[in-house]
């Protein structure tokens, strides 16, 4: 049982390793299509911490269009573990970042994001009332 616990702790530590996650993100942004597929599979295994790290790359307004498209597509394909952190980041003051997050969440058909997108336009919930 002690060995199993040590193995489990080592695996958890590896999944939270920011250096490892960032290396997979760099691979995802590379030119090798097979490498990008493997990187996305690896990032999915890392779950929410990888989704957060990937989304944070969208904050950089100087990224070229190809990188932004690859990050957006990866987050769309990431799976449900990406939704909660992305919705949480919608409070950012960076409008470009928010627009990119909404793009991802709209493509993922996230109901939580839809509510946030529609609520500001809803006169029932307007602060003027």
C-alpha positions in Angstrom: 0.0 0.0 0.0 2.9 2.4 0.8 4.4 1.8 -2.7 1.1 2.4 -4.4 0.8 5.7 -2.4 4.3 6.8 -3.4 3.5 6.0 -7.1 0.2 7.9 -6.9 2.0 10.9 -5.3 4.7 10.9 -8.0 2.1 10.7 -10.7 0.1 13.6 -9.2 3.3 15.7 -8.9 4.1 15.0 -12.6 0.6 16.1 -13.6 1.0 19.4 -11.8 4.5 20.1 -13.2 4.4 23.5 -14.9 7.6 22.9 -16.8 6.2 19.7 -18.3 2.9 21.4 -19.1 4.6 24.4 -20.8 6.8 22.0 -22.8 3.7 20.3 -24.1 2.2 23.7 -25.0 5.3 24.6 -26.9 5.1 21.3 -28.7 1.4 22.0 -29.5 2.4 25.3 -31.1 5.0 23.7 -33.2 5.0 22.8 -36.9 5.0 19.0 -36.4 1.3 17.8 -36.8 1.9 14.4 -35.1 3.7 16.2 -32.3 0.8 18.6 -31.9 -1.6 15.7 -31.6 0.6 14.0 -28.9 0.9 17.3 -27.1 -2.8 17.8 -26.9 -3.3 14.2 -25.6 -0.7 14.8 -23.0 -2.2 18.2 -22.0 -5.6 16.5 -21.6 -4.1 14.1 -19.2 -2.8 17.0 -17.1 -6.4 18.3 -16.9 -7.4 21.6 -15.4 -3.8 22.9 -14.7 -3.0 22.4 -18.4 -6.2 24.1 -19.5 -5.3 27.1 -17.3 -1.7 27.3 -18.6 -3.0 27.0 -22.2 -5.6 29.7 -21.7 -3.1 32.0 -20.1 -1.2 32.0 -23.4 -4.2 33.6 -25.0 -3.6 36.7 -22.8 -0.6 37.6 -24.9 -2.0 40.0 -27.5 1.3 39.8 -29.5 0.7 36.1 -30.4 0.4 35.5 -34.1 -2.9 34.4 -35.6 -1.7 30.8 -36.2 -0.7 30.4 -32.5 -4.0 31.9 -31.3 -6.0 29.5 -33.6 -4.0 26.5 -32.4 -4.6 27.4 -28.8 -8.3 28.1 -29.3 -8.7 24.8 -31.2 -6.8 22.9 -28.5 -9.0 24.4 -25.8 -12.1 23.6 -27.8 -11.0 20.0 -28.1 -9.6 19.8 -24.5 -12.8 18.5 -22.9 -15.0 19.5 -20.0 -12.1 20.1 -17.5 -11.4 23.3 -19.4 -14.8 24.9 -18.9 -14.7 26.0 -15.3 -11.3 27.7 -15.4 -12.1 29.4 -18.7 -15.4 30.7 -17.3 -13.6 31.9 -14.2 -11.1 33.9 -16.4 -14.0 35.8 -18.1 -13.7 38.4 -15.4 -10.4 39.6 -16.9 -10.1 43.3 -17.9 -8.2 42.2 -21.1 -10.9 42.5 -23.8 -9.0 40.6 -26.4 -8.4 37.7 -23.9 -12.1 37.7 -22.9 -13.1 37.6 -26.6 -10.8 34.6 -27.2 -12.2 32.8 -24.2 -15.8 33.4 -25.3 -14.8 32.1 -28.8 -13.5 28.9 -27.1 -16.5 28.5 -24.8 -19.0 29.2 -27.6 -17.4 26.5 -29.8 -17.6 24.2 -26.8 -21.2 25.1 -26.4 -20.7 25.9 -22.7 -24.0 26.8 -21.1 -22.3 28.6 -18.2 -20.6 30.9 -20.7 -23.8 31.4 -22.7 -25.5 32.6 -19.5 -22.6 35.1 -18.9 -22.7 36.2 -22.6 -26.5 36.8 -22.6 -27.0 38.2 -19.0 -25.4 41.6 -19.7 -27.9 42.1 -22.6 -30.9 40.9 -20.5 -33.0 43.9 -19.5 -34.5 41.9 -16.6 -31.0 41.7 -15.0 -30.0 45.2 -16.0 -28.8 47.4 -13.1 -31.1 50.2 -14.4 -34.1 48.4 -13.0 
